[in-house]
Amino acid sequence: MSDTVIHLDRAAKSRASGSDIHNYEAMLERARALVPTLKARSAETEQLRRLPVQTEQDLHEAGLFRILQPKRVGGSEFDYVGLIDFAAAIAHGDPAVAWNVANLGSHHWMLGMFPKAAQDLLWNDNPDVLIASSFVFPSGKAKKVKGGYELSGRWPFSSGVNPSTWNMLAGIVTPDDDADAPEMRVFLVPESAYETLDNWNAMGLAGTGSHDVIIGSTFVPDDMTLAVSAIAGGPTPGSAVNPGALYQLPVFALFAFVLTGIALGNAEVCLENYLASSRNRASQYNRAKLSDFQSTQIKIASAAARIDTGRDIMRSICINAMEDCRKGIIPDLLTKTRYRRDGAFSVNLCTEAVSILFSASGAGGLSRLLPMEKQFRDAHAVNAHIAFNFDVAGSNFGRVALGLPSENPTL
């Protein structure tokens, strides 16, 4: 059994209480069982720049999109740490697929915080519905009108938009009175309301299908919107039907952890592959075994320490946040900025681990016939997400720690 499988087994047993451990472990086994298939389809996924139809079907059949969906509509309602464990497991096969699973799966979690009318409209029609998103708030402009909002804009990076029939789009509501502050809201819109631009063509995470979407103007009813202030921790509009702690977590404070498991799984499998190739590999110059080189041993230790530390940070944040929520504790602003800081830091550690192993692989790491070059590309594509920019997350933590106002209005 590999070290990674051992870690995942421990992850299932050590997560916070509140989920059925047998279902959790069975789901993890289904995720792991897909890894060989996802690896075999990896080139096709990159070429398509989206999930292959059969991969989407396999994920639906395994229940992996519904890991955070409320049990009342047939979901698993696992603890939040499930995003780490399942994304890491699936990333062993293909990080782009893991990105879609974690991203689209998290939208079932967020839908559970919307008013019941929105939940019923989507889940009564199809509990397997896929919902894309773009949470770039300045991209959307909204105006309050009778019964709802008029929304327009162009949103980038709407991952998984092709198979999705709905989209969660962020926007800023223009106040009626100049003295009022603009309000940040999330708008739930059907695919008929927006145009998808086929413009995602990236060097890493190519299969995520993260295209732009455009809305000239559309009406969004009140019940299909959610104020950012309502999902900052504590009861939400959806708590009337989903009273569990999962649906009272601070969404944007924990936002980074929707995706951190992808970086973790990619780094784990990169290390596994490097160990397997280095045990018996000989230098092409003097035929000495690479495993005998102290430099090789040190690089392995350096990468492994970063991966293990990153894993511990990711999982402990998610577990502790659930435990606090069950106790009715709403994190203060410093804690929220620490979540964002540590989300970025943990992914940076995983990215550094992959870079260390890539460098240690020499010219062999460049080969398109070996997995290392894709792991390197995907690692840096994950790290490019704004949530993992440590300068942004770290400086905001420092500001709040020094008693200055937060620069992140979503917290």
C-alpha positions in Angstrom: 0.0 0.0 0.0 1.4 3.4 -0.9 2.0 6.2 1.6 -0.7 8.3 -0.1 -3.3 5.6 0.3 -2.3 5.3 4.0 -2.8 9.0 4.4 -6.2 8.9 2.7 -7.3 6.0 5.0 -6.3 8.0 8.0 -8.1 11.0 6.6 -11.3 9.1 6.4 -11.0 7.8 10.0 -9.8 11.1 11.6 -12.2 13.6 10.0 -14.7 15.4 12.3 -17.8 13.5 13.4 -21.1 14.0 11.6 -20.6 11.8 8.5 -21.1 8.1 8.1 -17.6 6.8 8.0 -18.5 3.7 6.1 -20.1 5.7 3.3 -17.2 8.0 3.3 -14.6 5.2 3.0 -16.7 3.5 0.3 -16.9 6.8 -1.7 -13.1 7.3 -1.3 -12.6 3.8 -2.7 -14.8 4.6 -5.7 -12.8 7.8 -6.3 -9.5 5.8 -6.1 -10.9 3.1 -8.5 -11.4 5.8 -11.2 -7.7 6.8 -11.1 -6.4 4.4 -13.8 -9.3 5.4 -16.1 -8.7 9.1 -15.6 -5.0 8.7 -16.3 -5.8 6.8 -19.5 -8.2 9.6 -20.6 -5.8 12.4 -19.5 -4.6 13.3 -23.0 -8.2 13.3 -24.3 -9.3 15.6 -21.5 -6.5 18.0 -22.3 -7.4 17.9 -26.0 -11.1 18.5 -25.4 -10.4 21.2 -22.8 -13.3 19.9 -20.8 -14.5 16.7 -19.1 -15.1 13.9 -21.6 -18.8 12.8 -21.5 -17.9 9.3 -20.2 -15.8 10.8 -17.4 -18.7 13.1 -16.4 -21.0 10.0 -16.4 -18.5 8.0 -14.3 -18.3 10.8 -11.7 -22.1 11.0 -11.6 -22.4 7.2 -11.1 -19.9 7.3 -8.3 -21.8 10.1 -6.5 -18.7 12.3 -6.4 -20.4 15.6 -7.5 -22.8 15.2 -4.5 -20.3 14.8 -1.6 -21.5 18.0 0.1 -25.1 18.0 -1.1 -27.7 17.8 1.8 -28.8 14.3 2.7 -32.4 15.4 2.5 -32.1 15.4 -1.3 -30.0 12.3 -1.6 -26.5 13.8 -1.2 -23.8 12.5 1.1 -23.5 15.7 3.2 -19.9 14.8 4.2 -17.9 17.1 6.4 -16.1 20.0 4.6 -12.8 18.1 4.8 -14.2 15.8 2.2 -13.2 18.4 -0.4 -9.6 17.9 0.5 -9.7 14.1 0.6 -11.7 13.5 -2.5 -10.0 16.1 -4.6 -6.6 14.7 -3.6 -7.7 11.1 -4.5 -9.1 12.1 -7.9 -6.1 14.3 -8.7 -3.9 11.2 -8.7 -5.7 10.4 -12.0 -6.1 13.9 -13.4 -6.0 17.2 -11.6 -8.3 18.8 -14.1 -11.0 16.3 -13.3 -10.4 16.8 -9.6 -10.8 20.6 -10.2 -14.2 20.0 -11.7 -15.3 17.6 -9.0 -14.3 19.9 -6.2 -15.6 23.0 -7.9 -18.9 21.7 -9.1 -19.4 19.7 -5.9 -18.9 22.8 -3.8 -21.8 24.4 -5.6 -24.2 21.8 -4.2 -22.9 22.9 -0.8 -23.5 26.6 -1.6 -26.9 25.9 -3.0 -27.8 24.5 0.4 -27.4 28.0 1.7 -29.8 29.7 -0.8 -33.5 30.2 0.0 -35.5 26.9 -0.2 -37.2 28.1 -3.4 -33.9 28.0 -5.3 -33.0 24.6 -3.9 -36.4 23.2 -4.8 -36.3 24.6 -8.3 -32.9 22.9 -9.1 -32.9 19.7 -7.0 -36.6 18.8 -7.5 -36.0 18.9 -11.3 -32.6 17.1 -11.1 -30.7 16.3 -7.9 -27.6 15.6 -10.1 -27.7 19.1 -11.6 -24.3 20.6 -12.3 -23.8 24.3 -11.5 -20.8 26.3 -12.7 -19.6 29.5 -11.2 -17.5 32.6 -11.4 -16.9 34.5 -8.2 -15.2 37.5 -9.7 -17.5 40.1 -8.2 -16.4 43.2 -10.2 -17.3 41.3 -13.4 -21.1 41.5 -12.6 -23.2 44.6 -12.4 -26.6 44.4 -10.8 -29.5 46.7 -10.1 -32.4 46.1 -7.7 -35.7 46.0 -9.4 -39.2 44.9 -8.4 -39.0 41.2 -7.3 -35.3 40.8 -8.0 -32.3 42.1 -9.9 -31.2 43.1 -13.4 -27.8 41.4 -13.9 -25.2 42.0 -16.7 -21.5 41.3 -17.2 -18.8 39.1 -18.5 -17.3 36.6 -16.1 -13.9 34.7 -16.5 -12.9 31.3 -15.5 -16.3 29.6 -15.2 -14.9 26.1 -14.7 -17.1 23.2 -15.8 -19.5 25.4 -17.6 -20.0 23.1 -20.6 -21.8 20.3 -18.8 -23.5 22.7 -16.4 -27.1 23.9 -16.8 -26.9 26.6 -14.1 -24.3 29.1 -13.0 -23.5 31.0 -9.8 -22.2 34.4 -10.9 -20.9 37.0 -8.5 -21.9 40.7 -8.9 -22.0 44.0 -7.2 -25.4 45.7 -6.7 -25.4 49.4 -7.4 -27.0 51.2 -4.5 -30.1 53.4 -5.1 -28.7 56.0 -2.7 -25.2 57.4 -3.2 -24.7 57.2 0.6 -25.3 53.4 0.6 -22.4 51.0 0.1 -22.5 48.6 -2.9 -23.7 45.1 -2.0 -22.0 41.9 -3.1 -24.3 39.1 -4.1 -24.3 35.7 -5.8 -26.8 35.2 -8.6 -28.1 31.8 -9.7 -28.9 31.8 -13.4 -29.9 29.1 -16.0 -27.7 28.4 -19.0 -30.4 30.0 -21.2 -29.5 33.4 -19.7 -25.8 33.5 -20.6 -23.5 32.9 -23.6 -20.4 30.7 -23.1 -17.3 31.8 -25.0 -15.0 29.1 -26.1 -11.8 30.8 -24.9 -10.2 28.4 -22.3 -6.9 27.3 -23.8 -4.3 26.9 -21.0 -1.0 25.2 -20.5 -2.2 23.6 -17.3 -5.5 22.3 -16.0 -6.5 22.3 -19.7 -9.4 20.0 -19.1 -11.3 22.2 -16.7 -13.3 24.0 -19.4 -12.9 27.4 -17.6 -14.5 29.5 -20.3 -15.9 33.1 -20.0 -19.6 33.7 -19.8 -21.5 36.8 -20.9 -24.9 38.2 -19.9 -26.2 41.3 -21.8 -29.1 41.7 -19.3 -31.2 39.2 -17.4 -33.7 39.3 -14.5 -32.8 37.2 -11.5 -35.6 36.7 -8.9 -34.8 37.5 -5.2 -35.0 33.9 -4.2 -32.3 33.0 -6.7 -29.8 35.4 -5.1 -27.7 35.3 -2.0 -26.0 38.1 -0.2 -22.3 37.6 0.6 -23.0 38.9 4.1 -25.5 36.0 4.6 -22.8 33.4 4.1 -20.0 34.8 6.3 -20.6 32.3 9.1 -23.7 31.2 11.1 -27.2 30.5 9.9 -28.0 31.2 6.3 -31.3 31.5 4.3 -31.0 27.8 3.7 -30.7 26.8 7.3 -34.4 26.4 7.7 -34.2 23.2 5.7 -30.5 22.4 6.0 -29.7 23.1 9.7 -26.4 21.2 9.8 -23.1 22.9 10.6 -21.8 22.3 7.0 -24.3 24.9 5.7 -23.2 27.5 8.3 -19.5 27.7 7.5 -18.1 31.0 6.3 -18.0 30.4 2.5 -15.4 32.9 1.3 -13.2 32.6 4.3 -12.8 28.9 3.5 -13.0 29.4 -0.3 -9.4 28.3 -0.9 -10.0 24.9 0.5 -12.5 24.0 -2.2 -9.4 23.6 -4.4 -6.4 22.9 -2.2 -6.8 19.2 -2.4 -6.1 19.2 -6.1 -2.6 20.6 -5.5 -2.1 18.1 -2.7 -3.1 15.0 -4.8 -1.0 16.2 -7.7 2.1 16.6 -5.5 1.5 13.3 -3.8 1.4 11.3 -7.1 4.4 13.3 -8.4 6.4 12.2 -5.4 5.2 8.6 -5.8 6.3 8.6 -9.4 9.7 10.1 -8.6 10.4 7.5 -5.9 9.4 4.7 -8.2 11.6 5.9 -11.0 14.6 6.8 -8.8 14.9 3.5 -6.9 16.7 1.7 -9.7 17.5 4.4 -12.1 21.2 5.0 -13.0 22.9 8.1 -14.1 23.5 8.2 -17.9 27.0 9.7 -17.3 28.6 7.3 -14.8 25.9 4.6 -14.2 25.8 5.4 -10.5 22.4 4.7 -8.9 20.5 7.9 -8.3 19.1 6.5 -5.0 22.7 6.5 -3.6 23.1 10.2 -4.2 22.6 12.3 -1.0 21.3 15.1 -3.1 18.5 12.9 -4.4 17.7 11.8 -0.8 17.6 15.4 0.4 15.3 16.5 -2.4 12.9 13.7 -1.6 12.9 14.7 2.0 12.4 18.3 1.1 9.5 17.6 -1.2 7.8 15.1 1.2 8.0 17.5 4.1 6.2 20.2 2.1 3.5 17.8 1.0 3.0 16.4 4.5 2.9 19.9 6.0 0.5 21.1 3.3 -1.8 18.2 3.9 -1.9 18.8 7.7 -2.7 22.4 7.2 -5.5 21.8 4.8 -7.2 19.1 6.8 -6.8 20.7 10.2 -8.3 24.0 9.0 -11.4 22.2 7.6 -11.8 19.9 10.6 -11.4 22.7 13.1 -13.8 25.0 11.2 -16.5 22.3 11.3 -15.9 21.7 15.0 -16.2 25.4 15.8 -19.4 25.6 13.7 -21.0 22.8 15.6 -20.3 24.7 18.8 -21.9 27.8 17.4 -18.6 29.6 17.1 -18.4 32.1 14.3 -14.7 32.9 13.4 -13.6 36.4 13.9 -11.9 38.4 11.1 -8.4 37.5 12.1 -9.3 33.8 12.0 -10.9 34.2 8.6 -7.8 35.9 7.2 -5.7 33.1 8.7 -7.9 30.6 6.8 -7.1 32.4 3.5 -3.4 32.8 4.5 -3.0 29.1 5.2 -5.0 28.0 2.1 -2.5 29.9 0.0 0.5 28.7 2.0 -0.4 25.0 1.8 -0.8 25.1 -1.9 2.4 27.0 -2.3 4.1 24.2 -0.4 2.7 21.6 -2.7 3.8 23.6 -5.8 7.3 23.9 -4.3 7.4 20.1 -3.8 6.6 19.5 -7.5 9.1 22.0 -8.6 11.8 20.4 -6.5 11.1 17.0 -8.0 10.9 18.4 -11.5 14.3 20.0 -11.1 15.7 16.8 -9.6 14.5 14.9 -12.7 16.8 16.7 -15.0 16.2 16.5 -18.7 14.0 13.4 -18.2 11.4 15.5 -16.6 10.8 17.3 -19.9 9.6 14.3 -21.7 6.0 14.4 -22.9 6.0 10.6 -22.6 6.3 10.8 -18.8 3.9 12.3 -16.3 6.3 14.7 -14.6 5.9 17.6 -17.1 2.1 17.5 -16.9 2.3 17.4 -13.1 4.6 20.5 -13.2 2.2 22.3 -15.5 -0.9 21.5 -13.5 0.8 22.4 -10.2 1.6 25.8 -11.4 -1.8 26.2 -13.0 -3.4 25.5 -9.6 -1.0 27.9 -7.9 -2.0 30.7 -10.4 -5.5 30.9 -8.8 -5.9 34.2 -7.0 -6.9 32.3 -3.8 -3.3 30.9 -3.7 -1.5 34.1 -4.2 0.3 34.3 -0.9 1.2 38.0 -1.3 -2.5 38.8 -1.4 -3.6 36.5 1.4 -0.5 37.0 3.5 -0.6 40.8 3.3 -4.3 40.9 4.3 -3.6 38.7 7.3 -0.8 41.0 8.3 -3.1 44.1 7.9 -5.8 42.6 10.2 -3.2 41.4 12.7 -1.9 44.9 12.9 -5.4 46.3 13.4 -5.9 47.7 9.9 -9.1 47.1 7.9 -9.3 43.9 5.8 -8.9 44.4 2.0 -11.1 41.4 1.3 -14.7 42.5 1.4 -16.1 38.9 1.1 -15.0 38.0 4.6 
